[in-house]
């Protein structure tokens, strides 16, 4: 509803957008927008027209993704969380490459949720319930959450004997504090006490910060288990209880997996069943 913002997004001038709006209204013979100062609003006809065009653009995008899917040699495009990529997948990925040298895997570690269909990803690996509209999912790792920190940090910091003690420590987080807050409340920390918590936002690197002794991280044992078994991390309050959430493979329901993506999907399902090894 802004000519200026539309011009900026399309990388054209303000006048060019206004001219195109007038030309479009002249072509269809219907008033599509109303103007009030520098603002725009869609008329009823404009809203109806926009809805139909959006569906048409969606079909164009879907057709483009489907034709790209025929390229069996294209890299398998995967979006996943940085922690899962670094601590779970990367130590195991060499086994996939040994068994499937002809398949190229492209990883996009990010904390933001993406639209697999619209953004052209074959597979997503995400933490949650696994019940996402428009996606098919398979669980690959459990969701037990627990605070972790380095042994040196624990030795040289105030003791952590109960959940409320965590409020005296930097609580490391990749993206937002909601997960920490929910865990603390479930552990019995009064809601009014949560205002005393000190959160350290270190986007995509909070787990590494915990390894380096900068504070306490809340993570899934299925991902951080290797570091716990090796002693690089400790569980000051012990392992957490199992939850319904977990790490899942996900793919668009309406698009079949390409052959190389199917190989990766089946491999990671099998890999998730392997007995953990001490690294």
C-alpha positions as CSV (number, residue, x, y, z in Angstrom):
1,X,0.0,0.0,0.0
2,X,3.0,2.3,-0.6
3,X,4.2,3.5,-4.0
4,X,7.6,4.3,-2.5
5,X,8.0,0.9,-1.0
6,X,6.9,-0.8,-4.2
7,X,9.4,1.3,-6.2
8,X,12.2,0.4,-3.8
9,X,11.4,-3.4,-4.0
10,X,11.2,-3.3,-7.8
11,X,14.2,-1.1,-8.1
12,X,12.4,1.5,-10.3
13,X,11.3,5.1,-9.7
14,X,8.2,6.2,-7.8
15,X,6.9,7.7,-11.0
16,X,7.3,4.4,-12.9
17,X,5.1,2.6,-10.4
18,X,2.4,5.3,-10.5
19,X,2.4,5.2,-14.3
20,X,2.1,1.4,-14.3
21,X,-0.9,1.6,-11.9
22,X,-2.7,4.1,-14.2
23,X,-1.8,1.9,-17.2
24,X,-3.2,-1.2,-15.5
25,X,-6.4,0.5,-14.5
26,X,-6.8,1.8,-18.0
27,X,-6.2,-1.6,-19.5
28,X,-8.8,-3.4,-17.3
29,X,-11.2,-0.5,-17.2
30,X,-11.7,-0.7,-13.5
31,X,-10.5,1.5,-10.6
32,X,-8.1,-0.8,-8.6
33,X,-6.8,1.6,-5.9
34,X,-7.9,4.7,-4.1
35,X,-5.4,7.4,-3.1
36,X,-5.3,9.3,0.2
37,X,-2.3,11.6,0.3
38,X,0.8,9.4,-0.1
39,X,-1.1,6.2,0.9
40,X,-2.9,3.7,-1.3
41,X,-5.8,1.3,-0.6
42,X,-7.2,-1.4,-2.8
43,X,-10.8,-1.2,-3.9
44,X,-13.0,-4.2,-3.8
45,X,-12.2,-4.9,-7.4
46,X,-8.5,-4.4,-6.6
47,X,-8.6,-6.9,-3.8
48,X,-10.4,-9.5,-6.0
49,X,-7.9,-8.9,-8.8
50,X,-4.9,-9.2,-6.4
51,X,-6.1,-12.5,-5.0
52,X,-6.4,-14.0,-8.5
53,X,-3.0,-12.8,-9.5
54,X,-1.4,-14.2,-6.4
55,X,-2.8,-17.6,-7.2
56,X,-1.4,-17.3,-10.7
57,X,2.0,-16.3,-9.5
58,X,1.9,-19.3,-7.0
59,X,1.2,-21.7,-9.9
60,X,4.1,-20.2,-11.9
61,X,6.5,-20.7,-8.9
62,X,5.3,-24.2,-8.4
63,X,5.7,-25.1,-12.0
64,X,9.3,-23.7,-11.9
65,X,10.2,-25.8,-8.9
66,X,8.7,-28.9,-10.5
67,X,10.7,-28.5,-13.7
68,X,13.8,-28.0,-11.6
69,X,13.1,-31.2,-9.8
70,X,13.8,-33.1,-13.0
71,X,17.5,-32.1,-12.7
72,X,18.8,-35.2,-11.0
73,X,22.3,-33.8,-10.9
74,X,21.4,-30.6,-9.0
75,X,22.6,-30.4,-5.4
76,X,20.3,-31.5,-2.6
77,X,19.2,-28.2,-1.0
78,X,18.8,-28.6,2.8
79,X,17.8,-25.9,5.4
80,X,18.6,-26.8,9.0
81,X,19.4,-25.2,12.3
82,X,23.1,-24.2,12.8
83,X,23.5,-26.3,16.0
84,X,22.1,-29.4,14.3
85,X,24.3,-28.9,11.3
86,X,27.5,-28.4,13.4
87,X,27.0,-30.9,16.2
88,X,25.0,-33.7,14.7
89,X,25.2,-33.7,10.9
90,X,28.7,-32.6,10.1
91,X,30.4,-35.4,12.1
92,X,28.4,-37.9,10.2
93,X,28.1,-36.4,6.7
94,X,31.4,-38.0,5.5
95,X,29.7,-41.4,5.7
96,X,27.0,-40.2,3.3
97,X,29.6,-38.9,0.9
98,X,31.5,-42.2,1.0
99,X,28.4,-44.2,0.1
100,X,27.0,-41.6,-2.4
101,X,30.0,-39.8,-4.0
102,X,27.8,-38.7,-6.9
103,X,25.4,-36.7,-4.7
104,X,26.2,-33.0,-3.9
105,X,24.6,-31.7,-0.7
106,X,24.1,-27.9,-0.1
107,X,23.5,-26.9,3.5
108,X,21.9,-23.7,4.5
109,X,22.2,-23.3,8.4
110,X,19.7,-20.7,9.7
111,X,17.5,-20.1,12.7
112,X,14.7,-18.5,10.7
113,X,12.0,-20.8,9.4
114,X,11.7,-20.8,5.7
115,X,9.0,-21.9,3.2
116,X,10.5,-25.1,1.7
117,X,8.2,-24.9,-1.4
118,X,8.7,-21.2,-2.1
119,X,12.4,-21.1,-1.4
120,X,13.2,-24.2,-3.4
121,X,14.6,-26.5,-0.6
122,X,14.3,-30.2,-1.1
123,X,14.5,-31.0,2.7
124,X,14.2,-29.1,6.0
125,X,15.5,-30.3,9.3
126,X,13.7,-28.5,12.1
127,X,13.0,-28.8,15.8
128,X,9.3,-28.9,16.8
129,X,6.3,-31.1,16.9
130,X,6.6,-32.4,13.3
131,X,3.0,-31.3,12.6
132,X,3.4,-28.6,10.0
133,X,0.7,-27.8,7.4
134,X,1.7,-28.8,3.9
135,X,4.7,-30.8,4.9
136,X,5.6,-34.5,5.3
137,X,7.9,-35.2,8.3
138,X,9.9,-38.0,9.9
139,X,11.3,-37.8,13.4
140,X,15.0,-38.4,13.5
141,X,16.0,-37.2,17.1
142,X,14.3,-36.9,20.4
143,X,13.5,-33.7,22.1
144,X,14.8,-34.0,25.6
145,X,16.1,-30.5,26.6
146,X,18.7,-29.8,29.3
147,X,21.0,-26.9,30.3
148,X,24.6,-27.5,29.5
149,X,27.9,-25.7,30.0
150,X,31.6,-26.3,29.9
151,X,33.3,-28.0,32.9
152,X,35.6,-25.0,33.4
153,X,32.6,-22.6,33.4
154,X,30.8,-24.7,36.0
155,X,33.8,-24.9,38.2
156,X,34.5,-21.2,38.3
157,X,30.9,-19.9,38.4
158,X,28.1,-19.8,41.1
159,X,26.8,-23.3,41.8
160,X,23.9,-24.6,39.8
161,X,21.9,-26.9,42.2
162,X,18.4,-26.1,41.1
163,X,16.7,-24.5,38.1
164,X,16.4,-21.1,39.9
165,X,20.2,-20.9,40.2
166,X,20.3,-20.5,36.4
167,X,19.1,-16.9,36.9
168,X,22.5,-16.0,38.2
169,X,24.2,-17.1,34.9
170,X,24.3,-15.8,31.3
171,X,21.7,-17.9,29.5
172,X,22.9,-18.4,25.9
173,X,20.4,-18.3,23.0
174,X,20.6,-18.3,19.2
175,X,17.5,-16.4,18.3
176,X,14.9,-15.7,21.0
177,X,14.4,-16.5,24.7
178,X,11.0,-18.2,24.5
179,X,12.4,-21.7,24.8
180,X,14.4,-20.8,27.9
181,X,11.4,-19.1,29.5
182,X,9.2,-22.1,28.8
183,X,11.8,-24.5,30.2
184,X,12.4,-22.4,33.4
185,X,8.6,-22.1,34.1
186,X,8.1,-25.9,33.5
187,X,11.0,-26.5,35.9
188,X,9.2,-24.6,38.7
189,X,10.9,-21.2,38.5
190,X,8.2,-18.5,39.4
191,X,7.2,-16.4,36.4
192,X,7.9,-13.2,38.3
193,X,11.5,-14.3,38.9
194,X,12.1,-14.6,35.1
195,X,12.7,-10.9,34.8
196,X,16.0,-11.4,36.7
197,X,17.3,-13.7,33.9
198,X,20.2,-12.5,31.9
199,X,20.0,-13.7,28.3
200,X,23.0,-13.5,25.9
201,X,21.8,-13.6,22.3
202,X,24.6,-14.9,20.0
203,X,22.9,-15.7,16.7
204,X,23.9,-19.1,15.3
205,X,26.8,-19.4,17.7
206,X,25.3,-19.8,21.2
207,X,26.2,-23.5,21.4
208,X,29.8,-22.7,20.5
209,X,29.8,-20.0,23.1
210,X,28.8,-22.6,25.7
211,X,31.7,-24.8,24.6
212,X,34.0,-21.9,25.1
213,X,32.7,-21.2,28.6
214,X,30.6,-18.1,28.1
215,X,27.5,-19.3,29.9
216,X,24.7,-21.9,29.9
217,X,23.0,-23.2,26.8
218,X,19.6,-25.1,26.6
219,X,19.9,-27.8,24.0
220,X,18.5,-31.2,22.9
221,X,20.5,-34.1,24.2
222,X,20.1,-35.9,20.9
223,X,22.3,-33.2,19.3
224,X,24.7,-32.3,22.1
225,X,25.1,-35.9,23.3
226,X,28.6,-36.3,21.7
227,X,30.0,-33.4,23.6
228,X,28.4,-34.6,26.9
229,X,29.9,-38.1,26.4
230,X,33.3,-36.7,25.6
231,X,33.3,-34.4,28.6
232,X,33.4,-31.1,26.6
233,X,30.0,-30.3,28.2
234,X,28.4,-31.1,31.5
235,X,24.7,-31.3,32.6
236,X,24.6,-29.3,35.9
237,X,21.0,-30.4,36.5
238,X,21.1,-33.8,34.9
239,X,19.3,-34.8,31.7
240,X,15.9,-33.4,31.0
241,X,12.7,-35.4,30.5
242,X,11.6,-36.6,27.1
243,X,9.2,-34.2,25.3
244,X,6.9,-34.5,22.4
245,X,9.1,-32.2,20.3
246,X,12.2,-33.3,18.5
247,X,14.2,-32.9,15.3
248,X,12.4,-33.9,12.1
249,X,13.1,-34.2,8.4
250,X,10.5,-32.3,6.5
251,X,9.6,-32.0,2.8
252,X,6.7,-30.4,0.8
253,X,3.8,-32.8,0.7
254,X,2.9,-31.9,-2.9
255,X,6.3,-32.4,-4.4
256,X,8.0,-35.9,-4.7
257,X,11.7,-36.0,-3.6
258,X,14.2,-36.1,-6.4
259,X,16.4,-39.3,-6.4
260,X,19.4,-37.7,-4.8
261,X,17.2,-36.1,-2.1
262,X,15.5,-39.4,-1.5
263,X,19.0,-41.0,-1.0
264,X,19.8,-38.4,1.6
265,X,16.4,-38.7,3.3
266,X,16.7,-42.5,3.7
267,X,20.4,-42.2,4.8
268,X,19.7,-39.8,7.6
269,X,16.8,-41.9,8.8
270,X,19.1,-44.9,9.0
271,X,21.9,-42.7,10.6
272,X,19.5,-41.6,13.3
273,X,19.2,-45.2,14.4
274,X,23.0,-45.8,14.8
275,X,24.3,-46.4,18.3
276,X,26.1,-43.2,19.5
277,X,29.9,-43.4,19.5
278,X,32.2,-41.6,21.9
279,X,34.2,-39.0,19.8
